[in-house]
Amino acid sequence: MDTIRMRNLRFSKKLFENYLTGTVLDQILCSYSGLPQGVNYMIVGDPGVGKTTIILDMMSNIQKQYPQLHILFISAEMNEIDLAIYVQRFPKFGDLDILFVENNFDEDSHNWEQLTQVLQGGWDIVAIDSFHELQGIIKEEENITQKRAESMLLQLIKQHNKAANDRSVNTTFLTIQQVTKSGAFIGSNRLKHSITAMMELRLDNPKNIYSDRYVTFSKHRRGSVGVKLYYNLSTTGDVSFDVDRYERDLELRKLQSNVSTQIRDFASQFDQLFNQTQKS
């Protein structure tokens, strides 16, 4: 294993040009706005909070901004009929490329082979719904352990992050992951550490499916954690984000930060004065 110095590495400037959704969501996706290239964002959340809808909406908005991008949605949980319901409510979802991966118990299936072949074509953004379900399908079809299936998927993702595909593009992956009934993350520590950011979709009151919903990041190598962006799925055709509430929350966080800084400065001044008094 050879060591390297980052100053000796050279990357294309285009690699650091983010994809914009054209919504306020861009502001929390990254500190310099938008969805970065070649990263892995994992999406978790309470049941029924709208994980799939948020991701499909994000991808559709990016596709609208950049028609030349190759964007793929891999569905390992829903079939064509299930997704048809989404398209009825959100017609723009109908323009996305979708790969359906289903467990076929009647005959030999080759989902892993088909998956690798499709990805090899080179996609700018790929969403997987869900990682856990896709991992289970690969485990059963390849007759391997859960850990081995996870390793194969992570290696495949890493390969395309680094542009090892026919179009030489640094693929960004958005992987939806299931959670337990208590909202805890399902997956190994290796899976958790492999991601760039953990996007969480939560309910203000987890016991009330009708309570307010928000997007936040609990881990973020490219942005801030803890910032909440509230959204609504009731508007036909688009996900609606509460921009006013978001801006008020940002202002409140700024005020809290200023107060904390003032308290620390006051404490430092007091310590200096106390030390001088003790010496005298």
PyMOL commands that set and color helices and strands:
alter all, ss='L'
color gray80, all
select helices_A, chain A and resi 6-8+13-16+26-29+51-65+80-89+91-95+111-120+131-142+146-161+189-193+243-279
alter helices_A, ss='H'
color red, helices_A
select strands_A, chain A and resi 40-45+71-75+97-100+125-129+172-176+197-203+213-220+229-232+240-241
alter strands_A, ss='S'
color yellow, strands_A
deselect
rebuild
show_as cartoon
